[in-house]
Amino acid sequence: WFQKMQDFGVGVDAVIYNSLINACAKASKPCKAEHYLQKMTSAGLKPDEKSYNGVINACAKEGAVERAEAWFWHMVASGCKIDI
C-alpha cells in the first residue's frame, strides 16, 4: 500500500514513515524498520525520536542489542530530544 500511495501522488510524510517503522517494530522486523528510516531520510525528512525509537524497539525485540544501542547513539548524535 505504501507504493500505491506514492503511485497516486499521496504525500508521504514523517507520520506515515513513523507508522511503517512502528509496524515493523511490532512485527519484529528490524531490517524493514531500518529500511524505512533510510527511505525517510532519503526523502528529505528528518527522523525524530519516534522514528528512532521504532527502529530501536525492532532491534531489541529481535535481541539485536548492539544494533539497538548503535541506533540509540545515532539518535543522540542527530540531536533528537531524549527523555528517559
Contacts in CASP RR format, 6 or more apart in sequence:
PFRMAT RR
TARGET T0000
AUTHOR 0000-0000-0000
METHOD contacts of the structure
MODEL  1
WFQKMQDFGVGVDAVIYNSLINACAKASKPCKAEHYLQKMTSAGLKPDEK
SYNGVINACAKEGAVERAEAWFWHMVASGCKIDI
2 12 0 8 1.000
2 16 0 8 1.000
2 20 0 8 1.000
5 11 0 8 1.000
5 12 0 8 1.000
5 16 0 8 1.000
6 12 0 8 1.000
12 43 0 8 1.000
13 45 0 8 1.000
14 40 0 8 1.000
14 45 0 8 1.000
14 46 0 8 1.000
14 47 0 8 1.000
14 48 0 8 1.000
14 51 0 8 1.000
17 36 0 8 1.000
17 37 0 8 1.000
17 39 0 8 1.000
17 40 0 8 1.000
17 43 0 8 1.000
17 45 0 8 1.000
17 47 0 8 1.000
17 51 0 8 1.000
18 48 0 8 1.000
18 50 0 8 1.000
18 51 0 8 1.000
18 54 0 8 1.000
20 36 0 8 1.000
21 33 0 8 1.000
21 36 0 8 1.000
21 37 0 8 1.000
21 40 0 8 1.000
21 50 0 8 1.000
21 51 0 8 1.000
21 54 0 8 1.000
21 55 0 8 1.000
21 58 0 8 1.000
22 50 0 8 1.000
22 54 0 8 1.000
24 30 0 8 1.000
24 32 0 8 1.000
24 33 0 8 1.000
24 36 0 8 1.000
24 54 0 8 1.000
24 58 0 8 1.000
25 33 0 8 1.000
25 54 0 8 1.000
25 55 0 8 1.000
25 57 0 8 1.000
25 58 0 8 1.000
25 61 0 8 1.000
28 58 0 8 1.000
28 61 0 8 1.000
28 62 0 8 1.000
29 58 0 8 1.000
30 55 0 8 1.000
30 58 0 8 1.000
30 59 0 8 1.000
30 61 0 8 1.000
30 62 0 8 1.000
30 64 0 8 1.000
30 67 0 8 1.000
32 58 0 8 1.000
33 54 0 8 1.000
33 55 0 8 1.000
33 58 0 8 1.000
33 59 0 8 1.000
34 55 0 8 1.000
34 58 0 8 1.000
37 47 0 8 1.000
37 51 0 8 1.000
37 52 0 8 1.000
37 55 0 8 1.000
40 47 0 8 1.000
40 51 0 8 1.000
41 47 0 8 1.000
46 78 0 8 1.000
47 75 0 8 1.000
47 78 0 8 1.000
47 80 0 8 1.000
48 80 0 8 1.000
49 75 0 8 1.000
49 80 0 8 1.000
49 81 0 8 1.000
49 82 0 8 1.000
49 83 0 8 1.000
52 71 0 8 1.000
52 72 0 8 1.000
52 74 0 8 1.000
52 75 0 8 1.000
52 78 0 8 1.000
52 80 0 8 1.000
53 75 0 8 1.000
55 71 0 8 1.000
56 68 0 8 1.000
56 71 0 8 1.000
56 72 0 8 1.000
56 75 0 8 1.000
57 68 0 8 1.000
59 65 0 8 1.000
59 67 0 8 1.000
59 68 0 8 1.000
59 71 0 8 1.000
60 68 0 8 1.000
75 82 0 8 1.000
76 82 0 8 1.000
END
